[in-house]
């Protein structure tokens, strides 16, 4: 009896590694806004840019569709997905629940070394407030919150929180997202959070983190609504 030929394991592993690399490269383009929300992702262009065939590109795009970063639309192809108002609101609600839990658990595990790491990250964010590079500030903010999850000692929590950050912050345009006033108030909230955690005041720390996230949520939702109104206005103008 003849059996179908199988690809050597080494070759199959090489193909899997290539597919994974292409996936991470394209996802990186999206997270760094090198591919913008609403932009079409062209197979040929991505293949040439990454120096690979179209097959791993299609596999990567299909995976990104499943994860919610890309949409596959009839007669249009793969489009970089833009976050919707409802999705942003839901993700911020999830983030609030996750981070309230993270702060509580982190305080249980807190020591001098962990406190110093948090202090340094708060300081980094504070130093960056005056800069115009909003993306760096967002990254510093994310690192602070992920450090709290790290101290909490729950890897699943940290991984889930990172995915939430990617969905609501890093995958969309950041120009005008956080103005100077919001940067200053966010830094003050970070300082109050650090102080409450240093004092092992769980109730106050949870209150501060919830307020901090709710303020960020209001800011992001207002920005998304404004962008939608601008798009709707241009659509009406083009049809009139």
C-alpha positions in Angstrom: 0.0 0.0 0.0 1.4 3.4 -1.0 1.3 6.2 1.6 1.3 9.9 0.7 4.7 11.6 1.0 5.2 13.8 4.0 7.3 16.9 4.2 10.4 16.5 6.3 9.8 17.8 9.9 12.7 20.3 9.5 11.1 21.8 6.4 7.7 22.0 8.0 9.1 23.7 11.1 10.9 26.2 8.8 7.6 27.0 7.1 5.9 27.5 10.4 8.7 29.8 11.6 8.4 31.8 8.4 4.7 32.1 8.7 5.1 33.2 12.4 7.7 35.8 11.4 5.6 37.3 8.7 2.6 37.4 11.1 4.6 39.3 13.7 6.1 41.6 11.1 2.7 42.6 9.7 1.2 42.9 13.1 4.1 45.2 14.0 3.3 47.4 11.0 -0.2 47.8 12.3 0.8 48.5 15.9 3.3 51.1 14.9 0.8 52.7 12.6 2.9 52.0 9.5 -0.4 50.5 8.2 -3.3 52.7 9.2 -6.9 51.9 10.1 -8.9 51.6 6.9 -5.9 51.0 4.7 -5.9 48.0 2.3 -3.3 45.4 2.8 -1.9 44.3 -0.6 -0.5 40.8 -0.9 2.1 41.7 -3.5 3.3 44.8 -1.7 3.7 43.0 1.6 5.4 40.0 -0.1 7.9 42.4 -1.7 8.4 44.3 1.5 9.1 41.2 3.6 10.9 39.3 0.8 8.6 36.3 1.0 6.0 34.6 -1.2 2.3 35.4 -1.0 1.4 32.2 0.9 2.8 33.2 4.3 1.4 36.7 3.8 -2.1 35.3 3.3 -1.7 33.0 6.3 -0.7 35.9 8.4 -3.5 38.1 7.2 -6.0 35.3 7.9 -4.7 35.0 11.4 -5.0 38.8 11.9 -8.6 38.6 10.8 -9.3 36.0 13.4 -7.6 38.2 16.1 -9.6 41.3 15.1 -6.8 43.5 13.6 -7.8 43.1 10.0 -11.2 42.7 8.2 -11.8 40.6 5.0 -14.4 42.5 3.0 -16.1 41.3 -0.2 -14.7 42.9 -3.4 -12.2 44.9 -1.3 -9.9 42.3 0.3 -8.0 42.7 3.6 -8.5 46.0 5.3 -6.8 47.2 8.5 -9.6 47.3 11.0 -10.5 50.5 12.9 -11.7 50.1 16.5 -15.4 50.9 17.0 -16.9 52.9 19.8 -18.6 49.9 21.3 -15.5 47.8 21.1 -13.4 50.5 22.7 -15.9 50.9 25.6 -16.0 47.1 26.2 -12.3 46.8 26.2 -11.8 49.7 28.6 -14.4 48.1 30.9 -12.5 44.8 30.7 -9.2 46.6 31.4 -10.7 48.3 34.5 -11.7 44.9 35.9 -8.4 43.3 35.1 -6.3 46.1 36.5 -8.3 46.5 39.7 -7.6 42.8 40.3 -3.9 43.2 39.3 -3.4 46.1 41.8 -4.9 44.1 44.6 -2.7 41.1 43.9 0.4 43.2 43.3 0.1 44.8 46.8 0.2 41.3 48.3 3.5 40.6 46.6 5.0 44.0 46.9 8.6 44.5 48.0 11.2 47.2 47.8 12.6 46.0 44.5 9.2 45.9 42.9 8.3 49.4 44.3 11.5 50.8 42.8 10.7 49.4 39.4 7.3 51.0 39.5 8.8 54.3 40.7 11.2 54.3 37.7 8.4 53.7 35.2 6.3 56.5 36.7 9.3 58.7 36.5 9.9 57.8 32.8 6.3 58.7 31.9 6.6 62.0 33.9 9.8 63.0 32.0 8.1 62.4 28.6 5.0 64.5 29.3 6.3 67.6 27.5 7.4 65.7 24.4 5.3 65.7 21.3 5.9 62.0 20.7 2.6 60.6 22.0 3.5 57.0 21.1 6.4 56.9 23.5 4.2 58.2 26.3 1.6 55.5 25.6 4.4 52.8 25.7 5.7 54.1 29.0 2.1 54.0 30.3 1.6 50.5 29.1 4.9 49.3 30.6 3.9 50.7 34.0 0.5 48.9 34.0 2.1 45.6 32.7 4.7 45.9 35.5 1.9 45.9 38.1 0.5 42.7 36.4 4.0 41.2 36.5 4.2 41.9 40.3 0.8 40.3 40.7 2.4 37.1 39.5 -0.3 36.1 37.1 1.1 35.5 33.6 -2.4 34.9 32.1 -3.5 38.3 33.4 -0.4 40.0 32.0 -0.8 38.4 28.6 -4.5 39.3 28.4 -3.9 42.9 29.5 -1.2 43.2 26.9 -3.7 42.1 24.2 -6.2 44.7 25.5 -3.6 47.4 25.3 -2.8 46.5 21.7 -6.4 46.6 20.7 -7.4 49.9 22.3 -4.2 52.0 22.1 -1.4 50.8 19.9 -3.3 49.7 16.9 -4.8 53.1 16.1 -3.8 56.7 15.3 -2.3 58.5 18.3 -2.1 62.0 17.1 -4.2 64.2 19.4 -5.1 61.2 21.5 -3.5 62.5 24.7 -3.0 66.2 25.0 -0.6 67.8 27.5 -3.3 68.4 30.1 -4.3 64.7 30.0 -0.6 63.7 30.2 -0.2 65.8 33.4 -3.3 64.5 35.1 -2.4 60.9 34.1 1.0 61.4 35.7 -0.6 62.7 38.9 -2.8 59.6 39.0 0.3 57.4 38.6 1.9 59.1 41.5 -1.2 58.7 43.7 -1.4 55.0 42.7 2.3 54.5 43.6 1.8 56.2 47.0 -1.3 54.0 47.8 0.6 50.9 46.8 3.6 51.9 48.9 1.3 52.3 51.9 -0.4 48.9 51.1 -3.7 50.7 50.9 -5.6 48.3 48.7 -8.9 50.2 48.8 -7.3 53.5 47.8 -5.1 51.9 45.1 -8.0 50.2 43.5 -10.0 53.4 43.6 -7.2 55.3 41.9 -6.6 52.8 39.2 -10.3 52.6 38.4 -10.5 56.4 38.1 -7.3 56.5 36.0 -8.8 54.0 33.5 -12.2 55.7 33.4 -10.5 59.0 32.6 -8.5 57.4 29.8 -11.7 55.8 28.5 -13.5 59.1 28.3 -10.6 60.6 26.4 -10.4 57.8 23.9 -14.1 57.6 23.3 -14.3 61.4 22.8 -11.4 61.1 20.2 -13.1 58.3 18.4 -16.4 60.1 18.3 -14.7 63.2 16.9 -13.0 61.2 14.2 -16.3 59.5 13.3 -18.0 62.9 13.0 -15.2 64.2 10.7 -15.5 61.1 8.5 -19.3 61.4 8.3 -19.0 65.1 7.4 -16.6 64.4 4.6 -18.9 61.6 3.4 -21.9 64.0 3.3 -19.8 66.6 1.5 -18.7 64.1 -1.1 -22.3 63.0 -1.8 -23.8 66.5 -2.0 
